[in-house]
Every structure is written in structure tokens, then in C-alpha cells.
Amino acid sequence: MELFSDKRFLRVIHSYERQLAKILALLLAVVIGFATFELLLQSGVKVVQWQTDWFDGSLIKLLDRLLLIFIALEVLQNVTAYLRDQVVQIELVLLTALTAVARKVIVLPPGTDNKAPLMAGFGLIVVGLAAAYWLIRKAGQGANRSLDVEDLPPRQP
């Protein structure tokens, strides 16, 4: 029964995954576009009207929104990399996670530094993600490194 063969089934599932990833990438691109437009519009109005004191928390909100858009762009890069290479690129995923954690640390409200467990948790997350990223990079360098003649052990007679 050719209709339900493993090859055909896997081909259909793979095609479905790719189409779904394309739809999600398109949706994410639209959302990023609208979010960027809204951010530019709101910030532009505040600048033109001299309506805000940037040091009353507005600057932190602006940075929060900017970083959120950058994270969304990185997620879009992850999806497009998946569509292009048909593999999840773990380096991009780890960089996106590091950016997301950095965003949370940057926009912490005042007084949060008194919460030791929270700060320790953020520290552990950053160290863990950075270590994972370093290990992946190190493994990638070893796999991509070409073997030179000088690297070979000397021949024994």
C-alpha cells in the first residue's frame, strides 16, 4: 500500500512542517513590522511634544520594547535558518535566549537588586547559556577545522 508508506508519510509531514514554518515566519514578520511602526510613532510623538521625562522610567520602557523587537527578529532568523538549512541552529537559539535574559536584567525595576534569589537565578541562567554557547562554538570550531600536514604526527620508519 503505497499511500501509507513511511517515505510518503515522512515527506508529507516534512512538507507540512515547512509550510507551517513559512506561515509563522510571515506572521512574525508582520507583527515585528507593526511593533516597530508603533514604537516609532509613540516615541516620535513623545519627542516632538516634549511630553516625557526620559528618566522617569520612559527610557527603560523604550529599551524594553526595542530589545523585544530585536528578540523577535532573532526568532525570525531562527525560523528562516530552519527553512533554509532544514536544521535548528542551536547557536542562534542560544543567542536569542541570551538576548532575552539580558533584556530582563536590563529592564529590572528599581529595588529588584534586593531580591537575592532572583539575582542568583539570573546569574545562573546567564552562566549556563554562555557556557552552552561556548561549548557549541568550541565543538563547531573543532568540526570545521581543516587538518594541515603540520598537524600530523611524524612518520615512524
N, C-alpha and C positions, 0 to 999 in steps of 0.2 A: 504494500500500500504506500505509494509514493507521496500521497498527500500529507501523511503524518510522519514522514521520515525525520530523523534527527537533524540532518543537514538543512532541510527545508524549514523546519521549526526554528532552528537557531538563526537562519537567515531572516525569517520574519521577525523574530524578537530583536535582532540587531537593527533591522530597518526601523522598527518601532522606536527603539531607544534613540536612534539618530534623529528621527522626525520630532520626537518629544524634546530632545535637547535643542533642536533648532527653534521650536516654538518657545521654549523657556528663554533662550538667548534673545529672541526678538522681543518678548515681553519685558525682559530685564533691560534691554536697550531703551525701550520706550519709557520705562519707569525712571531710568537714570536721566534720560533727556528731560522729562518733566521735573524731576527733582532739581536738576541743575538750573533749569529755567526759573523755577520757584525761588531757589536760593539767590540767584542773580537779581531777580525782581525785588525780593524783600530787602536784600542788602542795599540795592541801588536806591530804593525809596528811603531807607534809613539814612544813607549818606547824603542824599540830595536835601532832605528835610532837616538834617542835623537833629534828628529825633532821638538819638540814643547816646548814652554814655557807654562806650565800648568796655569800660572797666567795671560795669555793674553786673557782669555775667553774660552780656551780649556777645562778647568776643569768644567766650568758651562755647556758647551755643553755635556760633558761626563755625568754629573749628570742629565741633561735633558733627555738624551737617556736612562740612567739607570732607572730613575723614570717612563719614558714612558713604558718601558718593564714591570716594576712592576705593573703599572696600567693595562696593557694588561693581565698580569697574574691574577689580581683580577677580571677582566671581565670574563676571562676563568673560574675562580672559581664560579662566579655568574651563568654562563651557566651550569656548571656541577652540581651545587647545585640545579638548576631548574630541570635538568634531573633526579637527584636522588630523590628529595623531591616533585617535581611537584608543587612547590610554589616559588615565588620570595622572596628571603630572604632580607628583607629591610635593615637589619644591614650591610650585605655585600655591598649592593648598596651604602649606606651612607658612609661606609669606603672607597669605591672606589672613591666616589665624594670628600671626604676629601683629599685623596691622590692626586687627580687631581688638586685640588685647591692649595694644598701645593706645588706641582710641579711648578705651575705657579708663586707662590710667591717666591720660591727658585731661579728660573731662570730669574727673572725680570732683564731687562737690567739696567745698571747704569743710574742714573738720573730719573728713574721712581718714586722714592720716592717724587719728587716734584709735582706729579700729585695727589692732594688730593682726587678728586672724585674716581679715580681708587683704591687708597689705602682704602678709606672708603668702596667701593664696595666689595673689597676682605675681609675686616674685617666683613662686614655684612654676606657675604656668609659663612665664617668660623664659625661665631657665630650661624647662622641659622642651618648649617649642624651639628655642635656639639650639639646644643640643641635638634635637631631631633634625633640624635643618642642617647643622654642621655635619652630622653623620651621613645624611643623604648626599650632601655636596662632596664629602670625602669619598664615599663609595662611588659616586659618579666620576670623580677625577681618576680613580684607580681603574675603572672600567674603560674610560675613554683614552687613557694614556697609551701611547704607542711604545712599542718595545724597540729600543735602539741597540745597535751592536755593542755599544759600550756597557749596556746593562746586563749582557750575557756573562755568565761565569767563564773564566778562562778554560780553554780546552785542555783536557788531560791527555798526555801522549799514550 
